[in-house]
Each structure stands twice: as structure tokens, then as C-alpha cells.
Amino acid sequence: MDRVVDDEGKVRDDASPLLRQIRQELIQRQGQLRKQIATILRHAKSEGWIPGDAEPTIRGGRL
């Protein structure tokens, strides 16, 4: 059981090869989305659509 669940009761990344792959892909896609959001935000700032000091906030997986 310790090989699948960690001390906090969460399923470990290495519980299965497929789970590891899915979680790695999720991390990669989150990084890609952050880059896209940053690009959109820079454009919006340069066009004067939003204040220059505006920053994206992600809480609970929501933007």
C-alpha cells in the first residue's frame, strides 16, 4: 500500500506508469497555458486594455 499511497493519503505519481505519464503531461500543458496567458496579458497591456500592473491569479485551478 505504501508504494501506491503516500504519507498524506495521496496517490503517488509512480503508482503506475500511465498515471506518471498523465501527470507529466498535465504539468507540461499547464506550463504551456501559463505561457499563452502571459503572452495574451502582455498584448492586452500594450494595447491599453488592462492596467500595466495587472497580473493573472490562479486559485484552486481557476484563472
Secondary structure, 3 states (H helix, E strand, C coil): CCCCECCCCCECHHHCHHHHHHHHHHHHHHHHHHHHHHHHHHHHHHCCCCCCCCCCCCECCEC
